[in-house]
Amino acid sequence: MTSARFASIAHDIRERIALGEFGPNGSMESESELCSRYAVSRPTVRRALEQLRSDGLVESRHGAGWFVIGSAFHQRLAIGTFRHASSAVSEAGRHLTRKVVEFRFCEAPPSVGSLLLLDPGADVLHARSVRTVDGDGLDVVREWVPAQLGRGVSLADATDPGIWASLVRGGQRIANVHQTITAGLASVLDADLLQTTPGVPLLLVRRVARDPHGIPLALSDHRYLAHRFALEVEFNSGPAATAPEPPGLRAVAP
């Protein structure tokens, strides 16, 4: 029971960090206050904090208490616009680095070929990379591009400035991006690349880029560490409850 309780507390604090609940200097409640908040003993709270410390989220400072050091990057979204995660990182004054760990041409998996409107058996450029911010893991990215477009992209291009930016530099125009967001857990491979433990919560973001004619140019799957990245959307109130649903948003039935 104690083991399950400490894990639950660590998860709750991780969510609070992701939601930005702690102050600008990252100061957390004292251990005694956390004991009262969660109605547990100090050893249980300490074990949860040690878990968060090992995840690179918090640190203790002698005589000052515990502080958040791995707060989430918040990317602001607006209906009708698209921004890359790198914009949120640069706004925070941090530096994003990409390491490509897989880069090859292969036959498109059926699900990928369907999304890219490819004929069965068509080839794609497939890349897998891990992105870090000042050395700490942010996300694992898998990308697929139709082979005829991917042949103009090198491994160096995929590393910097990235595949999508390389397509644009090569003359392609991204006119529309469809984005699907859901939740998941880190696999063993994810955990290895992100230097974390299997099963930690992930924010899964799938993006399909299309040209002005609606033809898919690229597909990317991002597996963000949930405590390190958040997407924010702001809505303006409409004149009446009968106002239409904002474009680009839809509910998915369970």
VEXDREN-2710 file (C-alpha; in Angstrom, 1 decimal):
% VEXDREN-2710
k/r/px/py/pz
1/MET/0.0/0.0/0.0
2/THR/2.8/2.4/0.9
3/SER/4.5/1.7/-2.5
4/ALA/1.3/2.4/-4.4
5/ARG/0.7/5.6/-2.3
6/PHE/4.1/7.1/-2.9
7/ALA/3.7/6.4/-6.7
8/SER/0.3/8.1/-6.6
9/ILE/1.7/11.2/-4.9
10/ALA/4.6/11.4/-7.4
11/HIS/2.1/11.2/-10.2
12/ASP/-0.1/14.0/-8.7
13/ILE/2.9/16.3/-8.2
14/ARG/4.1/15.5/-11.7
15/GLU/0.7/16.6/-13.0
16/ARG/0.8/19.8/-10.9
17/ILE/4.3/20.6/-12.3
18/ALA/3.0/20.1/-15.9
19/LEU/0.0/22.4/-15.2
20/GLY/2.3/25.1/-13.9
21/GLU/0.9/25.2/-10.4
22/PHE/4.1/26.1/-8.6
23/GLY/5.4/29.7/-8.5
24/PRO/7.8/31.3/-11.0
25/ASN/10.8/30.4/-8.8
26/GLY/9.6/26.7/-8.6
27/SER/9.2/26.7/-4.8
28/MET/7.2/23.7/-3.5
29/GLU/5.4/23.1/-0.3
30/SER/7.5/21.9/2.6
31/GLU/7.6/18.2/3.3
32/SER/5.4/18.6/6.4
33/GLU/2.8/20.5/4.2
34/LEU/2.9/17.7/1.6
35/CYS/2.4/15.2/4.4
36/SER/-0.7/17.1/5.4
37/ARG/-1.9/17.5/1.9
38/TYR/-1.7/13.8/1.1
39/ALA/-2.4/12.5/4.6
40/VAL/0.7/10.3/4.6
41/SER/3.9/10.0/6.6
42/ARG/7.2/11.8/5.8
43/PRO/9.0/8.7/4.5
44/THR/6.2/8.3/1.9
45/VAL/6.4/11.9/0.8
46/ARG/10.2/11.7/0.8
47/ARG/10.1/8.6/-1.4
48/ALA/7.8/10.4/-3.9
49/LEU/10.1/13.4/-4.0
50/GLU/13.1/11.2/-4.5
51/GLN/11.3/9.6/-7.5
52/LEU/10.7/13.0/-9.0
53/ARG/14.3/13.9/-8.4
54/SER/15.5/10.9/-10.3
55/ASP/13.2/11.9/-13.1
56/GLY/14.9/15.3/-13.2
57/LEU/11.8/17.3/-12.1
58/VAL/12.8/18.5/-8.6
59/GLU/15.8/19.2/-6.5
60/SER/16.3/19.9/-2.8
61/ARG/18.3/22.9/-1.6
62/HIS/19.9/22.8/1.8
63/GLY/17.9/25.0/4.2
64/ALA/15.4/26.1/1.5
65/GLY/13.3/23.0/0.7
66/TRP/12.3/21.4/-2.6
67/PHE/12.1/23.2/-6.0
68/VAL/10.8/22.4/-9.4
69/ILE/13.6/22.3/-12.0
70/GLY/11.9/20.5/-14.9
71/SER/8.7/22.5/-15.5
72/ALA/6.7/21.9/-18.7
73/PHE/7.0/24.0/-21.9
74/HIS/3.6/25.5/-22.7
75/GLN/2.9/25.9/-26.4
76/ARG/0.0/28.3/-27.1
77/LEU/-2.3/27.3/-29.9
78/ALA/-5.0/29.2/-31.8
79/ILE/-7.6/27.9/-34.2
80/GLY/-6.3/28.3/-37.7
81/THR/-2.7/28.5/-36.8
82/PHE/0.2/26.1/-36.3
83/ARG/3.3/26.4/-34.3
84/HIS/6.2/24.0/-33.7
85/ALA/7.3/22.9/-30.2
86/SER/10.7/24.7/-30.8
87/SER/8.8/28.0/-30.6
88/ALA/7.7/27.2/-27.0
89/VAL/11.2/26.1/-26.1
90/SER/12.9/29.2/-27.5
91/GLU/10.4/31.5/-25.8
92/ALA/11.5/29.9/-22.5
93/GLY/15.1/30.8/-23.3
94/ARG/16.1/27.2/-23.8
95/HIS/17.8/25.3/-26.6
96/LEU/16.3/22.3/-28.4
97/THR/18.5/19.7/-30.0
98/ARG/17.5/16.8/-32.3
99/LYS/19.4/13.5/-32.6
100/VAL/18.3/11.2/-35.5
101/VAL/18.6/7.5/-34.5
102/GLU/16.9/6.0/-37.5
103/PHE/16.9/7.2/-41.1
104/ARG/15.9/4.9/-44.0
105/PHE/13.6/4.3/-47.0
106/CYS/11.2/1.5/-46.5
107/GLU/7.7/0.3/-47.6
108/ALA/5.0/2.4/-45.9
109/PRO/3.1/0.5/-43.2
110/PRO/-0.6/0.2/-44.3
111/SER/-1.7/2.8/-41.7
112/VAL/0.9/5.3/-42.8
113/GLY/0.2/4.7/-46.5
114/SER/-3.5/5.4/-45.8
115/LEU/-2.8/8.7/-44.1
116/LEU/-0.4/9.8/-46.8
117/LEU/-2.8/8.6/-49.6
118/LEU/-0.1/6.3/-51.0
119/ASP/-0.6/3.2/-53.2
120/PRO/-0.1/-0.1/-51.5
121/GLY/3.6/-1.0/-51.3
122/ALA/4.8/2.6/-51.9
123/ASP/8.0/3.6/-50.3
124/VAL/8.5/6.3/-47.7
125/LEU/11.4/8.0/-46.0
126/HIS/11.1/7.1/-42.3
127/ALA/13.1/8.8/-39.5
128/ARG/13.1/8.4/-35.8
129/SER/14.7/11.0/-33.5
130/VAL/14.9/12.1/-29.9
131/ARG/14.7/15.8/-29.0
132/THR/16.2/17.2/-25.9
133/VAL/16.2/20.6/-24.2
134/ASP/19.5/21.5/-22.7
135/GLY/20.3/17.8/-22.4
136/ASP/17.0/16.7/-20.9
137/GLY/14.5/14.5/-22.9
138/LEU/11.5/16.2/-24.4
139/ASP/10.0/13.8/-27.0
140/VAL/10.6/10.9/-29.4
141/VAL/9.5/11.7/-33.0
142/ARG/8.7/9.4/-35.9
143/GLU/8.3/10.9/-39.3
144/TRP/7.2/9.5/-42.7
145/VAL/7.5/11.3/-46.0
146/PRO/6.5/10.0/-49.5
147/ALA/9.7/8.7/-51.1
148/GLN/9.6/11.1/-54.1
149/LEU/9.8/14.0/-51.5
150/GLY/12.1/12.3/-49.1
151/ARG/14.9/11.8/-51.7
152/GLY/15.6/15.5/-51.4
153/VAL/16.2/15.2/-47.6
154/SER/19.6/14.1/-46.2
155/LEU/20.4/12.8/-42.7
156/ALA/22.0/16.1/-42.0
157/ASP/18.8/17.9/-43.1
158/ALA/16.7/15.7/-40.8
159/THR/18.9/16.6/-37.9
160/ASP/18.9/20.4/-38.6
161/PRO/16.7/22.1/-39.5
162/GLY/14.4/19.0/-39.6
163/ILE/12.4/17.2/-42.2
164/TRP/9.4/19.5/-42.4
165/ALA/11.6/22.6/-42.6
166/SER/13.7/20.9/-45.3
167/LEU/10.6/20.2/-47.3
168/VAL/9.6/23.9/-47.1
169/ARG/13.2/24.9/-48.0
170/GLY/12.9/22.6/-51.0
171/GLY/9.9/24.4/-52.4
172/GLN/7.0/22.6/-50.7
173/ARG/4.3/24.7/-49.1
174/ILE/2.5/23.4/-46.0
175/ALA/-0.9/24.9/-46.2
176/ASN/-2.7/22.8/-43.6
177/VAL/-1.8/20.7/-40.6
178/HIS/-4.2/18.2/-39.0
179/GLN/-3.3/17.5/-35.4
180/THR/-4.6/14.7/-33.2
181/ILE/-3.8/14.7/-29.5
182/THR/-4.2/11.8/-27.0
183/ALA/-2.4/10.1/-24.1
184/GLY/-0.1/7.1/-23.7
185/LEU/2.6/5.5/-21.7
186/ALA/6.3/5.3/-22.5
187/SER/7.5/2.0/-24.1
188/VAL/10.9/0.5/-23.3
189/LEU/12.3/2.1/-26.4
190/ASP/10.8/5.5/-25.5
191/ALA/12.2/5.2/-22.0
192/ASP/15.6/4.4/-23.3
193/LEU/15.7/7.3/-25.7
194/LEU/14.2/9.8/-23.2
195/GLN/16.3/8.4/-20.3
196/THR/13.3/7.8/-18.1
197/THR/11.4/4.7/-16.9
198/PRO/8.9/2.6/-19.0
199/GLY/5.3/3.5/-18.3
200/VAL/5.7/7.2/-17.5
201/PRO/2.8/9.3/-19.0
202/LEU/3.2/10.6/-22.5
203/LEU/1.4/13.2/-24.6
204/LEU/0.9/11.7/-28.1
205/VAL/0.5/14.2/-30.9
206/ARG/0.0/13.1/-34.5
207/ARG/0.4/15.7/-37.3
208/VAL/-0.4/15.4/-41.0
209/ALA/0.9/18.2/-43.2
210/ARG/-0.9/18.9/-46.5
211/ASP/-0.1/21.2/-49.5
212/PRO/-2.6/23.8/-50.8
213/HIS/-4.3/21.1/-52.9
214/GLY/-4.9/18.9/-49.8
215/ILE/-2.2/16.3/-50.8
216/PRO/-0.4/14.9/-47.7
217/LEU/3.3/15.9/-47.6
218/ALA/4.4/14.4/-44.3
219/LEU/3.2/12.5/-41.2
220/SER/4.8/12.8/-37.8
221/ASP/4.1/11.2/-34.4
222/HIS/5.4/12.9/-31.3
223/ARG/5.7/11.2/-28.0
224/TYR/6.2/14.0/-25.5
225/LEU/7.0/13.4/-21.8
226/ALA/3.7/14.6/-20.4
227/HIS/5.3/16.5/-17.5
228/ARG/7.5/18.4/-19.9
229/PHE/5.1/19.6/-22.5
230/ALA/1.6/21.1/-22.6
231/LEU/-0.7/22.5/-25.3
232/GLU/-2.8/25.5/-24.5
233/VAL/-5.9/26.7/-26.5
234/GLU/-7.8/29.9/-25.7
235/PHE/-11.4/30.3/-26.8
236/ASN/-13.4/33.5/-27.0
237/SER/-17.0/33.3/-25.8
238/GLY/-19.7/33.2/-28.5
239/PRO/-22.9/35.2/-28.6
240/ALA/-25.1/32.2/-27.8
241/ALA/-25.1/28.6/-26.8
242/THR/-26.1/27.7/-30.4
243/ALA/-22.7/29.0/-31.7
244/PRO/-21.1/26.3/-34.0
245/GLU/-18.2/24.2/-32.8
246/PRO/-14.9/25.8/-33.5
247/PRO/-13.3/24.5/-36.8
248/GLY/-10.7/21.8/-36.4
249/LEU/-12.1/20.4/-33.1
250/ARG/-14.1/17.3/-32.7
251/ALA/-15.1/15.0/-30.0
252/VAL/-14.2/11.3/-30.3
253/ALA/-16.6/8.8/-28.9
254/PRO/-15.1/6.2/-26.5
END
